[in-house]
Amino acid sequence: MTLSEKECREQYLNNGNPPVIIDAHSHLWLWQHTIVNGKEISQLPNGRSSFLGNEVQMMNPWMSDNYNSAEKFLANMDYAQVGGAVVTQEFIDGLQNDYLEYVGRRWADRFFVFGMCEFRKPGFIIEAEVLARRGFKGIKLPAARLIDDYGRIRIDTEEFMQMYRMMEQKGMILGIELADGDVQCEEVEHIIAECPNLTMVIGHFCMVTRPDWMAQVRLARHKNVYIDMGGITWLFNDEYYPYPSAVKAIREAADEVGMDRLLWGSDYPRTITAITYRQSYDWILKTTELTDTEKRMILGLNAQKVYGFDRLPVLKYVPNMSE
């Protein structure tokens, strides 16, 4: 069962305290041009990209200049009353460290930004140390991309462990996305055992629509491991809005590890080609299967605990002309 637009906003907003809404999984770039698994990814006009041999709508068509900039994202965030956002990285966008360093400094109250290394080649520990000196508070590891047609790079080799120990010592956060199911879970357990105080956030809601996704969820039984929902609307795209099966999956994961381990994320901008940015979270608001407290935890309070965000603005609701 779902609430109407008016009912859900009244229920969520009218209990005395402005809600904290934080997007725990988003992407920004000024230029997208890279190679993954020997195939090119490059920008095309009107928000499209040449993606691993296919043409896809990577962003909204009105982003015709193909700049996926912080300014555009902030306009979406303000409209949807999202106070802060975590900006992660992925090999398919290319390294965005220079731009994200600027974004993190320019809008320190609104963004937490991850740095990323070229993990596909030895010697990345030096890059990781440089990122730490540049002020990055998190490093993103697209671990699923390290298993491809050319072989497999384990994420618990000595060089990786050096990086994790450095991050643990400096209080940095590891953002990680894993291959489907339990393929890399043993390696993650090794990391956790060696670095028990390293905060880790597993992305893409553990690839919830793939077999054995709960193997990844169970990693969040460890005290410093969390799960973000980036891409959950993509994973349930065949069902489409308002994603009742996604709500059931949230409950299933929470029953296993606790609601305090789950962080909403949009996977902006890729997911808002199918829905609006506000719709990327208001399906959580509209469901009656979650309590008001649970909604507040998922939509912002958990992310605030993990990432900080102690100077978020209070954003008012601006009605649409069509309302």
C-alpha positions in Angstrom: 0.0 0.0 0.0 1.2 3.5 -0.8 0.3 7.0 0.5 -0.7 9.8 -1.8 1.8 12.6 -2.5 0.1 14.9 0.0 -0.3 12.3 2.7 3.3 11.1 2.6 4.7 14.7 2.8 2.3 15.6 5.6 3.2 12.4 7.6 6.9 12.9 7.0 7.2 16.7 7.5 4.7 17.4 10.2 6.3 15.8 13.3 8.2 18.9 14.5 11.7 18.4 13.0 12.7 19.1 9.4 13.8 15.8 7.8 17.4 15.1 7.0 17.7 13.7 3.4 21.1 12.6 2.2 21.8 10.9 -1.1 24.5 8.3 -0.2 25.3 7.3 -3.8 25.7 9.7 -6.8 28.1 10.6 -9.6 29.5 13.8 -11.1 31.8 14.4 -14.0 32.7 17.1 -16.5 34.0 14.8 -19.1 33.4 11.1 -19.6 36.0 9.4 -21.7 37.7 6.1 -20.7 38.3 2.5 -21.6 36.8 -0.5 -19.7 37.6 -4.1 -20.6 39.1 -2.9 -23.9 35.9 -1.0 -24.9 35.5 2.7 -25.2 33.1 4.9 -23.1 32.7 8.4 -24.5 30.2 11.2 -24.5 27.7 11.8 -27.3 25.3 14.8 -27.7 22.1 15.3 -25.7 23.1 13.3 -22.6 24.0 10.1 -24.5 27.1 8.0 -24.3 28.8 5.4 -26.4 29.0 2.7 -23.8 30.9 -0.5 -24.3 29.7 -0.8 -27.9 26.2 0.5 -27.4 24.5 3.9 -27.5 22.7 4.7 -24.2 21.0 7.6 -22.6 23.5 8.2 -19.8 21.9 11.4 -18.5 18.7 13.4 -19.1 18.4 14.7 -22.6 18.2 18.3 -21.4 21.8 17.9 -20.2 22.6 18.5 -23.8 26.1 19.9 -23.1 26.9 16.6 -21.4 28.3 18.3 -18.3 27.2 16.3 -15.3 28.1 19.2 -13.0 27.7 19.9 -9.3 25.7 23.0 -10.2 23.1 20.9 -12.0 23.0 18.4 -9.3 22.5 21.0 -6.6 19.5 22.4 -8.5 18.0 18.9 -8.5 18.9 18.5 -4.8 17.3 21.8 -3.8 14.2 21.0 -5.7 13.9 17.6 -4.1 14.9 18.8 -0.6 18.0 16.7 -0.5 20.4 18.4 1.8 23.6 16.5 1.0 25.1 13.9 -1.3 27.9 11.4 -1.3 29.7 11.5 -4.7 31.3 8.2 -5.5 33.3 7.1 -8.6 33.4 4.2 -11.1 35.8 3.1 -13.8 33.0 3.7 -16.4 33.2 7.4 -15.8 37.0 7.7 -15.7 39.0 9.1 -12.9 37.3 12.3 -11.6 39.7 13.1 -8.7 40.6 16.6 -9.8 37.0 17.8 -10.4 35.7 16.1 -7.2 38.5 17.6 -5.1 37.2 21.0 -6.3 33.6 20.1 -5.6 34.4 18.8 -2.1 36.1 22.1 -1.3 33.7 24.4 -3.0 30.6 22.9 -1.5 31.9 21.2 1.7 28.5 21.6 3.4 26.7 19.7 0.7 29.0 17.0 -0.7 31.2 14.2 0.6 33.5 13.1 -2.3 35.3 9.8 -2.9 38.7 9.7 -4.5 39.6 6.7 -6.7 42.8 5.0 -7.8 43.8 3.0 -10.9 43.4 -0.3 -9.2 43.8 -2.3 -12.4 47.6 -1.7 -12.3 50.2 -2.2 -9.5 51.4 0.8 -7.6 48.1 2.3 -6.7 49.1 2.6 -3.0 51.0 5.7 -3.9 47.9 7.1 -5.5 45.9 6.3 -2.4 48.4 8.1 -0.2 48.3 11.1 -2.4 44.5 11.2 -2.3 44.7 11.2 1.5 47.2 14.1 1.5 44.9 16.0 -0.9 42.1 15.8 1.7 39.9 13.0 0.4 38.1 11.3 3.3 37.1 8.2 1.3 38.4 6.0 -1.5 36.1 4.1 -3.9 37.0 0.6 -5.0 34.8 -0.7 -7.9 35.8 -4.3 -7.0 33.2 -5.9 -9.3 35.2 -4.4 -12.3 38.3 -6.3 -11.2 36.7 -9.5 -12.5 36.6 -9.5 -16.2 37.5 -11.3 -19.4 41.2 -10.7 -18.8 41.3 -12.3 -15.4 40.7 -11.5 -11.7 42.4 -9.1 -9.4 41.9 -10.1 -5.7 41.1 -7.2 -3.4 43.0 -8.6 -0.4 46.5 -8.7 -1.8 49.3 -7.1 0.2 49.1 -3.8 -1.7 45.4 -3.5 -1.1 45.9 -4.4 2.6 48.5 -1.6 2.8 45.9 0.8 1.5 43.2 -0.4 3.9 45.5 -0.1 6.9 46.5 3.4 5.9 42.8 4.3 5.5 41.9 2.8 8.9 44.7 4.8 10.6 43.5 8.0 9.0 39.7 7.4 9.6 38.9 7.2 5.9 35.9 5.5 4.4 36.1 2.6 1.9 33.3 2.6 -0.7 33.1 -0.7 -2.5 30.9 -2.5 -5.0 31.1 -6.2 -5.3 30.6 -8.8 -8.0 27.2 -10.5 -7.8 26.5 -12.8 -4.9 29.3 -14.1 -2.7 32.1 -14.1 -5.3 34.2 -11.6 -3.3 32.7 -12.0 0.2 35.6 -14.1 1.4 38.1 -11.4 0.4 36.0 -8.8 2.2 35.8 -10.9 5.4 39.7 -11.0 5.2 39.8 -7.2 5.0 37.4 -6.8 7.9 39.4 -9.2 10.0 42.6 -7.3 9.3 41.1 -3.8 9.6 38.1 -4.0 12.0 37.9 -0.3 12.5 37.8 0.6 8.8 34.4 2.0 7.9 33.1 0.3 4.7 30.0 1.1 2.6 28.9 -1.6 0.1 27.1 -0.1 -2.9 24.2 -1.0 -5.2 22.2 -2.6 -2.4 24.4 -5.7 -2.7 23.0 -6.3 -6.3 19.7 -7.1 -4.7 18.0 -8.7 -7.8 20.9 -11.1 -8.4 21.2 -14.6 -6.8 22.6 -14.9 -3.3 22.6 -11.1 -2.7 22.1 -11.7 1.0 25.6 -13.0 1.3 26.8 -9.4 0.8 24.1 -8.1 3.2 25.4 -10.3 5.9 28.8 -8.5 5.8 27.0 -5.6 7.5 26.7 -7.7 10.6 30.2 -6.3 11.3 30.2 -3.1 13.3 31.6 -0.7 10.6 30.0 -2.1 7.5 27.0 -0.3 5.9 25.0 -0.8 2.7 23.9 2.0 0.3 20.9 1.7 -2.1 22.5 3.4 -5.1 20.9 2.0 -8.2 18.1 0.2 -6.5 15.5 1.8 -8.8 17.6 0.6 -11.8 17.7 -3.0 -10.4 13.9 -3.0 -10.0 13.3 -1.1 -13.2 11.3 -3.8 -14.8 8.8 -3.5 -11.9 9.0 0.3 -12.0 7.8 3.0 -9.7 6.8 2.8 -6.8 8.9 -0.4 -6.5 7.0 -2.5 -4.0 9.6 -5.3 -4.3 12.3 -2.9 -3.4 10.5 -2.0 -0.2 10.2 -5.7 0.6 14.0 -6.1 0.0 14.7 -3.2 2.4 12.7 -5.1 5.1 14.5 -8.3 4.3 17.9 -6.7 4.6 16.9 -4.8 7.8 15.7 -8.1 9.4 19.2 -9.5 8.8 21.4 -6.6 9.8 19.3 -3.8 11.2 17.7 -0.7 9.7 20.6 1.4 11.0 22.9 -0.2 8.3 20.9 0.9 5.3 21.5 4.2 3.4 19.3 5.5 0.6 21.2 6.5 -2.6 19.9 7.5 -6.1 22.8 6.6 -8.4 22.3 10.0 -10.0 22.4 10.9 -12.9 21.9 7.6 -14.6 18.7 6.5 -12.8 16.9 9.8 -13.4 16.5 9.1 -17.1 13.6 6.8 -16.1 12.2 8.8 -13.2 12.6 12.2 -11.6 15.2 12.8 -8.9 12.4 13.3 -6.3 10.9 10.0 -7.3 14.2 8.3 -6.7 13.4 8.5 -3.0 9.7 9.4 -2.5 8.7 5.7 -3.1 10.2 5.2 0.4 8.1 8.1 1.8 5.0 6.8 0.2 5.0 3.2 1.4 3.1 2.2 4.5 5.4 -0.8 5.0 8.0 1.3 6.8 7.5 3.4 9.9 8.3 7.2 10.0 11.4 6.5 12.1 12.6 3.9 9.7 12.1 6.2 6.8 14.1 9.0 8.5 16.9 6.5 9.3 17.2 5.3 5.7 16.8 8.7 4.0 19.3 10.6 6.0 20.1 9.9 9.6 22.1 6.8 8.9 24.2 8.6 6.2 24.7 11.5 8.6 26.2 9.1 11.1 28.5 7.6 8.6 29.6 10.6 6.5 29.0 13.6 8.8 27.1 16.4 7.1 26.8 18.7 10.1 26.0 21.9 8.2 23.1 20.9 5.9 20.7 23.6 4.8 17.0 23.4 5.6 15.3 23.3 2.2 11.7 24.3 1.8 9.2 22.5 -0.3 8.4 24.4 -3.5 5.2 23.2 -5.2 5.1 22.5 -8.9 3.0 24.8 -11.2 0.9 21.7 -12.0 -0.1 21.1 -8.4 
